[in-house]
């Protein structure tokens, strides 16, 4: 009796752990797949933090992000359906064995602000991530140890089809979002957001105090300085970074600042308060920006000038790189300097285009989706482009679920109605044949 009770407990515990792991891996893989550039930036942050930023080719962080999202999503689906048990449980265990000590180090040393395990969809502190991984490691060990207790929803004969479709789906999703924009935007610069409102601090709230740290070099020696003790011109500037001196209330947007390249003037308030339309061309590193649609960008600038709309190119690049871009593309629009991380957060495209009015984001386009002359036929006031693009995360998630779930439900239906029925018939026929053979042999013995 005790063995039977223990077997039941093991089965319930194993399947509970299996569904927890499946849910976490599917969610983690999915949010990475819809934002492949975000995954690339996070992996690059890791490499830079560990001093390995130059060890790999430029394409490696992006490729690693796409592969990681595919592996996580696929492992989650395999665990959910109870298929590829050995592969799924091995991969789940290996991932957790690698990630748990890594996140412990992140929690202790804090080389990056957050692990990025759920992208921008759900940001956890490094300590929260570590304890989450401890729980998942226990679940992964349990599922690996008692994988035979996992209930299978798809027969072994059909699991190859589920595996193939899962891989195709997650890779197609990643490359679609890479070529366009993420189908779900979890960042503070989402369409419909008002930038000034998301920069404001509630009355009475204590703001976070930041400090600028400057790294300079002299005679081969590097030192850090603050604004108060900034050295003379004999020191060579290397880099600048901002650190948190005193933690307080932090608005979702805290680093949006536009500095006119020619005049050095901060025009942030002027642009965000403008009651007319403003186009923002976002090119976080203009030396790496795709110039295949540059003629279209120049046409949009001409359109903006003709109708009295603002147009600015926001970049973090150096002066000479901006001049090279102007020479190469014939760009006549004004340039503004902005923080590189802010630009990458604003839009996942280099370059990308954003339309705002009174600080509210009305629309965003990747460089492959820019509006052309057939779309810009009149003033924006008279066009759909001039109205806030209507987006519903619920509808988007619904469409994605339909694209993924309906084919799998069809496979499940075929598996239940056809494959499993045929297996039962074959088993019955085999049992019947075995029974007849036994009767025949007994008859022969009696004779």
C-alpha positions as a printed NumPy array, in Angstrom:
array([[  0.   ,   0.   ,   0.   ],
       [  2.841,   2.361,   0.896],
       [  4.533,   1.715,  -2.448],
       [  1.306,   2.575,  -4.251],
       [  0.908,   5.827,  -2.287],
       [  4.549,   6.728,  -2.926],
       [  4.058,   6.05 ,  -6.635],
       [  1.017,   8.369,  -6.705],
       [  2.905,  11.122,  -4.843],
       [  5.852,  10.816,  -7.24 ],
       [  3.56 ,  10.996, -10.246],
       [  1.669,  14.055,  -8.98 ],
       [  4.895,  15.838,  -7.942],
       [  6.677,  15.051, -11.216],
       [  3.818,  16.286, -13.373],
       [  3.41 ,  19.415, -11.227],
       [  7.125,  20.181, -11.688],
       [  6.849,  19.349, -15.371],
       [  4.031,  21.892, -15.943],
       [  5.799,  24.594, -13.896],
       [  8.96 ,  24.14 , -15.972],
       [  6.943,  24.025, -19.192],
       [  5.16 ,  27.286, -18.383],
       [  8.371,  29.107, -17.446],
       [ 10.338,  27.864, -20.476],
       [  7.51 ,  28.598, -22.931],
       [  7.06 ,  32.122, -21.528],
       [ 10.8  ,  32.819, -21.403],
       [ 11.387,  31.514, -24.93 ],
       [  8.381,  33.356, -26.333],
       [  9.246,  36.818, -24.943],
       [ 12.806,  36.414, -26.24 ],
       [ 11.534,  35.31 , -29.661],
       [  9.292,  38.376, -30.081],
       [ 12.228,  40.675, -29.266],
       [ 15.38 ,  39.146, -30.8  ],
       [ 17.265,  42.451, -30.783],
       [ 16.511,  42.858, -27.078],
       [ 18.014,  39.408, -26.496],
       [ 21.049,  40.431, -28.552],
       [ 21.574,  43.572, -26.454],
       [ 21.297,  41.616, -23.19 ],
       [ 23.77 ,  38.925, -24.295],
       [ 26.16 ,  41.678, -25.408],
       [ 25.797,  43.239, -21.941],
       [ 26.792,  39.899, -20.408],
       [ 29.817,  39.551, -22.696],
       [ 30.95 ,  43.111, -21.95 ],
       [ 30.44 ,  42.637, -18.197],
       [ 32.657,  39.544, -18.233],
       [ 35.282,  41.159, -20.462],
       [ 34.441,  38.964, -23.452],
       [ 32.83 ,  41.591, -25.669],
       [ 35.5  ,  41.272, -28.367],
       [ 35.918,  37.497, -28.227],
       [ 33.108,  36.704, -30.639],
       [ 32.05 ,  37.952, -34.102],
       [ 29.465,  40.735, -34.247],
       [ 26.624,  38.401, -35.251],
       [ 27.139,  36.046, -32.286],
       [ 24.9  ,  37.791, -29.675],
       [ 21.952,  37.915, -32.097],
       [ 22.402,  34.294, -33.181],
       [ 22.801,  33.157, -29.566],
       [ 19.639,  35.022, -28.554],
       [ 17.561,  33.421, -31.323],
       [ 18.908,  29.925, -30.605],
       [ 18.37 ,  30.324, -26.847],
       [ 14.755,  31.423, -27.349],
       [ 14.132,  28.45 , -29.669],
       [ 15.664,  25.976, -27.205],
       [ 13.717,  27.334, -24.223],
       [ 10.419,  27.458, -26.101],
       [ 10.878,  23.96 , -27.555],
       [ 11.857,  22.432, -24.199],
       [  8.75 ,  24.002, -22.676],
       [  6.495,  22.558, -25.387],
       [  8.132,  19.115, -25.127],
       [  7.616,  19.079, -21.355],
       [  4.024,  20.262, -21.698],
       [  3.07 ,  17.499, -24.14 ],
       [  5.264,  14.89 , -22.449],
       [  7.26 ,  14.173, -25.605],
       [ 11.008,  13.821, -26.219],
       [ 11.253,  13.075, -22.494],
       [ 14.966,  12.295, -22.398],
       [ 15.958,  15.284, -24.551],
       [ 13.622,  17.715, -22.778],
       [ 14.581,  16.714, -19.233],
       [ 18.313,  16.688, -20.05 ],
       [ 18.141,  20.171, -21.608],
       [ 16.009,  21.55 , -18.771],
       [ 18.46 ,  20.206, -16.199],
       [ 21.528,  21.483, -18.079],
       [ 20.002,  24.952, -18.477],
       [ 19.201,  25.185, -14.771],
       [ 22.601,  23.803, -13.724],
       [ 24.236,  26.551, -15.821],
       [ 21.875,  29.391, -14.946],
       [ 21.586,  28.902, -11.168],
       [ 25.268,  29.516, -10.249],
       [ 25.459,  32.262, -12.887],
       [ 22.534,  34.137, -11.337],
       [ 24.055,  33.669,  -7.861],
       [ 27.164,  35.448,  -9.133],
       [ 24.981,  38.177, -10.684],
       [ 23.202,  38.65 ,  -7.357],
       [ 26.49 ,  38.909,  -5.44 ],
       [ 28.604,  40.944,  -7.88 ],
       [ 25.835,  42.773,  -9.804],
       [ 27.748,  43.114, -13.125],
       [ 24.399,  43.605, -14.938],
       [ 21.266,  45.192, -13.481],
       [ 18.949,  42.282, -14.316],
       [ 19.389,  38.86 , -15.889],
       [ 16.937,  39.439, -18.749],
       [ 15.509,  35.925, -18.431],
       [ 12.026,  37.227, -19.27 ],
       [ 13.161,  40.094, -21.499],
       [ 11.355,  43.373, -20.824],
       [  8.07 ,  41.559, -20.167],
       [  8.893,  40.846, -16.524],
       [ 12.011,  42.382, -15.004],
       [ 13.276,  40.645, -11.862],
       [ 16.095,  41.68 ,  -9.559],
       [ 19.166,  39.463,  -9.574],
       [ 18.275,  37.994,  -6.174],
       [ 14.694,  37.28 ,  -7.283],
       [ 16.086,  35.559, -10.365],
       [ 18.453,  33.421,  -8.293],
       [ 15.726,  32.129,  -5.947],
       [ 13.454,  31.529,  -8.93 ],
       [ 16.204,  29.424, -10.487],
       [ 16.72 ,  27.45 ,  -7.267],
       [ 13.048,  26.421,  -7.392],
       [ 13.297,  25.567, -11.089],
       [ 16.48 ,  23.559, -10.489],
       [ 14.655,  21.429,  -7.909],
       [ 11.818,  20.951, -10.407],
       [ 14.274,  20.041, -13.196],
       [ 16.031,  17.457, -10.997],
       [ 12.678,  15.918, -10.056],
       [ 11.485,  15.694, -13.656],
       [ 14.824,  14.273, -14.785],
       [ 14.799,  11.67 , -11.989],
       [ 11.216,  10.503, -12.576],
       [ 10.709,  11.288, -16.253],
       [  8.913,   7.95 , -16.708],
       [  6.101,   9.347, -14.516],
       [  5.317,  12.137, -17.006],
       [  1.932,  11.724, -18.662],
       [  2.234,  11.735, -22.459],
       [ -0.357,  13.715, -24.454],
       [  1.003,  12.901, -27.929],
       [  1.931,   9.417, -29.106],
       [  5.538,   8.6  , -29.993],
       [  4.568,   8.258, -33.671],
       [  3.332,  11.869, -33.856],
       [  5.864,  13.637, -31.642],
       [  8.168,  14.362, -34.604],
       [  5.43 ,  16.508, -36.155],
       [  4.952,  18.525, -32.948],
       [  8.73 ,  18.968, -32.638],
       [  9.103,  20.122, -36.243],
       [  6.209,  22.582, -36.055],
       [  7.479,  24.003, -32.747],
       [ 10.911,  24.709, -34.241],
       [  9.441,  26.239, -37.402],
       [  7.032,  28.399, -35.401],
       [  9.562,  29.858, -32.961],
       [ 12.188,  30.551, -35.657],
       [  9.571,  32.121, -37.96 ],
       [  8.382,  34.314, -35.083],
       [ 11.937,  35.449, -34.28 ],
       [ 12.825,  36.318, -37.875],
       [  9.5  ,  38.102, -38.454],
       [ 10.053,  40.301, -35.396],
       [ 13.666,  40.854, -36.432],
       [ 12.702,  42.036, -39.92 ],
       [  9.837,  44.208, -38.688],
       [  9.164,  45.292, -35.105],
       [  8.311,  43.1  , -32.095],
       [  4.65 ,  42.061, -32.265],
       [  4.429,  42.795, -28.527],
       [  6.114,  45.887, -27.083],
       [  6.962,  45.604, -23.383],
       [  9.032,  48.798, -23.216],
       [  8.03 ,  52.275, -21.944],
       [  8.083,  53.671, -25.516],
       [  5.086,  51.66 , -26.621],
       [  2.59 ,  53.205, -29.065],
       [  0.08 ,  55.259, -27.079],
       [  2.482,  56.127, -24.257],
       [  3.023,  59.78 , -23.372],
       [  6.726,  60.407, -22.821],
       [  6.438,  63.419, -20.427],
       [  3.9  ,  61.567, -18.268],
       [  6.216,  58.567, -18.   ],
       [  9.108,  60.886, -17.071],
       [  7.247,  62.58 , -14.223],
       [  7.739,  61.825, -10.536],
       [  4.683,  61.824,  -8.218],
       [  4.454,  64.631,  -5.673],
       [  6.351,  63.778,  -2.509],
       [  8.292,  60.919,  -4.077],
       [ 12.048,  60.984,  -3.651],
       [ 13.867,  60.742,  -6.992],
       [ 16.829,  58.49 ,  -7.638],
       [ 20.122,  60.368,  -7.412],
       [ 22.553,  59.623, -10.226],
       [ 26.224,  60.458, -10.528],
       [ 28.274,  60.737, -13.695],
       [ 31.595,  58.913, -13.625],
       [ 34.262,  59.754, -16.209],
       [ 37.129,  57.425, -17.085],
       [ 40.242,  59.221, -18.345],
       [ 43.785,  58.119, -19.129],
       [ 47.198,  59.723, -18.686],
       [ 50.595,  58.096, -19.202],
       [ 48.944,  54.696, -19.52 ],
       [ 47.075,  55.065, -16.217],
       [ 43.27 ,  55.019, -16.167],
       [ 41.336,  56.799, -13.417],
       [ 37.716,  57.563, -12.585],
       [ 36.619,  61.144, -11.924],
       [ 33.377,  62.924, -11.041],
       [ 32.242,  66.368, -12.196],
       [ 33.657,  67.863,  -8.99 ],
       [ 37.224,  66.64 ,  -9.556],
       [ 37.338,  66.52 , -13.363],
       [ 41.04 ,  66.819, -14.397],
       [ 42.766,  69.15 , -16.83 ],
       [ 43.138,  68.686, -20.581],
       [ 46.317,  66.611, -20.236],
       [ 44.081,  63.638, -19.466],
       [ 42.533,  61.725, -22.386],
       [ 38.812,  60.948, -22.188],
       [ 37.971,  57.205, -22.464],
       [ 34.326,  56.762, -21.467],
       [ 31.523,  58.064, -19.266],
       [ 28.893,  56.146, -17.351],
       [ 26.088,  56.932, -14.962],
       [ 25.793,  55.197, -11.602],
       [ 22.999,  55.203,  -9.027],
       [ 24.181,  57.119,  -5.965],
       [ 20.937,  56.951,  -4.016],
       [ 17.959,  54.783,  -4.995],
       [ 14.56 ,  56.45 ,  -5.051],
       [ 11.414,  56.539,  -7.197],
       [ 12.382,  55.854, -10.773],
       [  9.931,  56.72 , -13.565],
       [  9.677,  54.28 , -16.459],
       [ 11.371,  56.881, -18.717],
       [ 14.236,  58.691, -17.003],
       [ 16.859,  59.259, -19.67 ],
       [ 15.064,  60.88 , -22.627],
       [ 17.175,  63.919, -23.501],
       [ 17.661,  65.482, -26.956],
       [ 20.742,  67.662, -27.463],
       [ 20.955,  69.547, -30.756],
       [ 24.251,  68.604, -32.402],
       [ 24.907,  72.02 , -33.965],
       [ 23.939,  74.32 , -31.093],
       [ 24.438,  72.05 , -28.071],
       [ 20.98 ,  73.113, -26.872],
       [ 18.734,  70.709, -24.963],
       [ 15.52 ,  70.739, -27.019],
       [ 13.726,  67.93 , -25.148],
       [ 10.975,  70.07 , -23.622],
       [ 10.435,  71.974, -26.87 ],
       [  9.939,  68.795, -28.912],
       [  7.746,  67.017, -26.356],
       [  5.51 ,  70.078, -25.925],
       [  5.093,  70.652, -29.681],
       [  1.39 ,  70.437, -30.567],
       [  2.288,  69.636, -34.154],
       [  3.562,  66.303, -35.469],
       [  7.235,  65.379, -35.107],
       [  9.139,  62.583, -36.835],
       [ 12.008,  61.039, -34.861],
       [ 14.47 ,  59.01 , -36.907],
       [ 16.171,  56.727, -34.378],
       [ 19.627,  55.414, -35.319],
       [ 21.403,  54.391, -32.148],
       [ 24.669,  53.798, -34.008],
       [ 24.459,  55.537, -37.32 ],
       [ 27.67 ,  53.929, -38.563],
       [ 25.874,  50.546, -38.325],
       [ 22.492,  51.732, -39.637],
       [ 20.908,  50.101, -42.691],
       [ 21.022,  52.593, -45.571],
       [ 18.968,  50.539, -48.048],
       [ 15.904,  52.781, -47.583],
       [ 17.709,  56.08 , -47.277],
       [ 15.936,  57.613, -50.301],
       [ 12.606,  56.937, -48.613],
       [ 13.848,  58.545, -45.38 ],
       [ 14.922,  61.645, -47.315],
       [ 11.479,  61.763, -48.965],
       [  9.786,  61.614, -45.543],
       [ 12.019,  64.48 , -44.387],
       [ 11.036,  66.532, -47.462],
       [  7.383,  65.736, -46.712],
       [  7.825,  66.922, -43.106],
       [  9.446,  70.191, -44.206],
       [  6.72 ,  70.793, -46.812],
       [  3.948,  70.434, -44.222],
       [  5.714,  72.13 , -41.316],
       [  6.362,  69.048, -39.184],
       [  9.436,  68.516, -37.056],
       [ 12.024,  65.952, -38.102],
       [ 15.097,  64.98 , -36.077],
       [ 17.585,  62.156, -36.288],
       [ 18.518,  60.833, -32.843],
       [ 21.846,  59.061, -32.47 ],
       [ 24.644,  58.342, -30.02 ],
       [ 27.335,  58.295, -32.706],
       [ 30.382,  60.55 , -32.863],
       [ 30.559,  63.731, -34.954],
       [ 32.735,  62.275, -37.713],
       [ 30.433,  59.239, -38.053],
       [ 27.443,  61.552, -38.452],
       [ 29.33 ,  63.523, -41.116],
       [ 30.133,  60.291, -42.953],
       [ 26.416,  59.404, -42.899],
       [ 25.53 ,  62.824, -44.316],
       [ 28.075,  62.467, -47.113],
       [ 26.913,  58.936, -47.955],
       [ 23.157,  59.579, -47.853],
       [ 22.747,  63.269, -48.593],
       [ 20.934,  63.741, -45.271],
       [ 19.84 ,  67.339, -44.632],
       [ 17.8  ,  66.76 , -41.47 ],
       [ 19.036,  67.997, -38.071],
       [ 20.775,  65.599, -35.693],
       [ 20.36 ,  65.283, -31.941],
       [ 22.484,  63.326, -29.498],
       [ 20.888,  60.869, -27.093],
       [ 21.969,  58.004, -24.843],
       [ 22.621,  54.763, -26.75 ],
       [ 20.582,  52.562, -24.383],
       [ 17.612,  54.934, -24.609],
       [ 17.685,  54.8  , -28.403],
       [ 17.798,  50.99 , -28.441],
       [ 14.88 ,  50.954, -26.012],
       [ 12.779,  53.354, -28.084],
       [ 12.591,  51.202, -31.199],
       [ 14.062,  47.842, -32.218],
       [ 15.354,  48.943, -35.604],
       [ 18.445,  50.77 , -36.797],
       [ 17.226,  53.048, -38.179],
       [ 13.603,  53.194, -37.095],
       [ 11.016,  55.954, -37.342],
       [  8.717,  57.247, -34.625],
       [  5.846,  59.734, -34.949],
       [  4.913,  61.783, -31.881],
       [  2.555,  64.638, -31.083],
       [  2.648,  66.543, -27.788],
       [  4.908,  63.827, -26.448],
       [  2.512,  60.968, -27.26 ],
       [  3.821,  58.164, -29.454],
       [  1.382,  57.729, -32.35 ],
       [  3.222,  55.236, -34.539],
       [  6.509,  53.39 , -35.034],
       [  8.045,  51.862, -38.158],
       [ 11.082,  49.702, -38.793],
       [ 13.268,  50.653, -41.75 ],
       [ 11.523,  47.977, -43.849],
       [  8.034,  49.339, -43.115],
       [  8.491,  53.077, -43.683],
       [  5.52 ,  54.985, -45.137],
       [  6.044,  55.852, -48.797],
       [  4.625,  58.439, -51.201],
       [  1.456,  56.369, -51.613],
       [  0.8  ,  56.579, -47.878],
       [  1.82 ,  60.249, -47.452],
       [ -0.655,  61.732, -49.924],
       [ -1.98 ,  64.543, -47.714],
       [ -1.415,  66.277, -44.4  ],
       [ -1.147,  63.912, -41.452],
       [ -4.256,  65.512, -39.957],
       [ -6.231,  64.006, -42.849],
       [ -4.547,  60.592, -42.909],
       [ -4.822,  57.45 , -40.811],
       [ -1.057,  57.703, -40.285],
       [ -1.668,  60.847, -38.249],
       [ -3.901,  59.013, -35.803],
       [ -2.65 ,  56.826, -33.007],
       [ -2.19 ,  53.292, -34.264],
       [ -4.62 ,  51.024, -32.469],
       [ -2.913,  48.013, -30.97 ],
       [ -4.296,  45.367, -28.63 ],
       [ -1.927,  43.003, -26.871],
       [ -4.857,  40.694, -26.143],
       [ -5.699,  40.395, -29.85 ],
       [ -2.027,  39.911, -30.761],
       [ -1.588,  37.146, -28.201],
       [ -4.839,  35.607, -29.432],
       [ -3.598,  35.545, -33.033],
       [ -0.28 ,  34.002, -31.983],
       [ -2.048,  31.342, -29.923],
       [ -4.305,  30.523, -32.865],
       [ -1.343,  30.171, -35.217],
       [  0.421,  27.905, -32.745],
       [ -2.436,  26.083, -31.028],
       [ -4.748,  25.212, -33.951],
       [ -2.165,  23.125, -35.893],
       [ -1.182,  21.355, -32.656],
       [ -4.829,  20.663, -31.826],
       [ -5.232,  19.199, -35.315],
       [ -2.214,  16.951, -34.69 ],
       [ -3.687,  15.967, -31.322],
       [ -7.022,  15.172, -32.988],
       [ -5.398,  13.002, -35.653],
       [ -3.345,  11.322, -32.945],
       [ -6.41 ,  10.464, -30.842],
       [ -8.862,   9.628, -33.624],
       [ -6.556,   7.844, -36.058],
       [ -3.145,   6.844, -34.702],
       [ -4.219,   5.644, -31.271],
       [ -7.27 ,   3.824, -32.687],
       [ -5.091,   2.017, -35.215],
       [ -2.668,   1.079, -32.438],
       [ -5.559,  -0.33 , -30.374],
       [ -6.815,  -2.338, -33.363],
       [ -3.33 ,  -3.692, -34.042],
       [ -2.933,  -4.6  , -30.386],
       [ -6.295,  -6.387, -30.338],
       [ -5.411,  -8.245, -33.536],
       [ -2.027,  -9.213, -32.097],
       [ -3.609, -10.372, -28.828],
       [ -6.221, -12.353, -30.749],
       [ -3.557, -13.959, -32.943],
       [ -1.519, -14.816, -29.85 ],
       [ -4.627, -16.328, -28.23 ],
       [ -5.439, -18.409, -31.308],
       [ -1.848, -19.597, -31.484],
       [ -1.953, -20.654, -27.841],
       [ -5.264, -22.537, -28.323],
       [ -3.855, -24.265, -31.419],
       [ -0.72 , -25.398, -29.597],
       [ -2.764, -26.72 , -26.669],
       [ -5.034, -28.621, -29.08 ],
       [ -2.03 , -30.19 , -30.767],
       [ -0.649, -31.273, -27.394],
       [ -3.969, -32.882, -26.432],
       [ -4.053, -34.766, -29.693]])
